[in-house]
Amino acid sequence: MFGYEKLKMEWFLEGANAKIKLNWFLYEVAMEYYAHIMRCKALGRYRKQNSEEEIAQYCAYYAKRMKKSVLDRLAGMTDATEIDEEYISDYYPKNSAKQNGLLLETACAAWDSLLSVCETCPTRCLSEKDRICELFDLYED
């Protein structure tokens, strides 16, 4: 496996009703992004500069930053979910533009990959975003 255990579910348990499907979806965004980063040959240097734990923390941060974009799209405020380079450059202000560009490309690929699975997933994290998600309890240690 790609070290998914580095991504902690509890990092996504935020808000009054923490175990909602939207938070599970953001956890899945982080896991998918992490997997793509770990597979991307062009990000070899990035992986050498950052531990698996550091990469996991970054992916969690990134996924949580995506929350506003996801909610804006669901509310019809935007035509598409925005994947903003600013999310990356805010976290890694000292990275080169090239490295942040690679992280952005990887984020877009991870997003597309995840959404292709969401189409057939019975959990319906986005259409039922405020409902309780049993998966948090199912996968709890």
RAJO-V161812 format. One record per residue. N is the residue number from 1. RES is the residue in one small letter. NEAR is the number of other ideal C-beta (glycine too) atoms within 10 Angstrom. D_CENTER is the distance of its C-alpha to the mean C-alpha in whole Angstrom. Layout:
# RAJO-V161812
n = {N	N}
res = {RES	RES}
near = {NEAR	NEAR}
d_center = {D_CENTER	D_CENTER}
This chain:
# RAJO-V161812
n = {1	2	3	4	5	6	7	8	9	10	11	12	13	14	15	16	17	18	19	20	21	22	23	24	25	26	27	28	29	30	31	32	33	34	35	36	37	38	39	40	41	42	43	44	45	46	47	48	49	50	51	52	53	54	55	56	57	58	59	60	61	62	63	64	65	66	67	68	69	70	71	72	73	74	75	76	77	78	79	80	81	82	83	84	85	86	87	88	89	90	91	92	93	94	95	96	97	98	99	100	101	102	103	104	105	106	107	108	109	110	111	112	113	114	115	116	117	118	119	120	121	122	123	124	125	126	127	128	129	130	131	132	133	134	135	136	137	138	139	140	141}
res = {m	f	g	y	e	k	l	k	m	e	w	f	l	e	g	a	n	a	k	i	k	l	n	w	f	l	y	e	v	a	m	e	y	y	a	h	i	m	r	c	k	a	l	g	r	y	r	k	q	n	s	e	e	e	i	a	q	y	c	a	y	y	a	k	r	m	k	k	s	v	l	d	r	l	a	g	m	t	d	a	t	e	i	d	e	e	y	i	s	d	y	y	p	k	n	s	a	k	q	n	g	l	l	l	e	t	a	c	a	a	w	d	s	l	l	s	v	c	e	t	c	p	t	r	c	l	s	e	k	d	r	i	c	e	l	f	d	l	y	e	d}
near = {6	16	14	12	10	17	24	15	15	11	18	25	15	13	10	5	13	13	18	22	21	21	24	22	24	23	26	20	26	26	20	21	28	24	20	23	24	17	12	17	5	13	20	9	11	19	14	8	12	16	12	16	12	12	22	24	18	20	26	22	16	23	27	18	18	22	16	14	18	20	15	14	15	14	8	7	10	13	7	8	16	14	18	14	13	11	22	23	15	12	15	15	8	6	16	10	9	9	17	19	14	19	26	17	15	21	24	13	15	25	18	12	14	18	13	9	10	15	6	6	12	4	16	13	22	17	10	13	17	8	15	14	22	12	16	19	9	7	10	9	6}
d_center = {17	15	15	12	15	13	10	12	12	14	12	10	14	15	18	21	20	17	16	16	14	12	10	10	8	5	6	6	3	3	6	7	6	8	10	11	11	14	15	16	20	19	17	20	21	18	17	21	20	18	18	15	15	14	12	10	10	9	6	6	8	6	3	7	9	7	9	12	12	11	14	16	16	17	20	21	21	19	20	16	13	13	11	13	14	15	11	12	16	16	14	16	19	21	20	22	21	21	18	16	17	16	12	12	14	11	8	10	12	8	8	12	12	9	12	15	14	14	17	19	17	20	17	17	14	14	18	18	16	18	19	19	17	19	17	16	20	20	18	19	21}
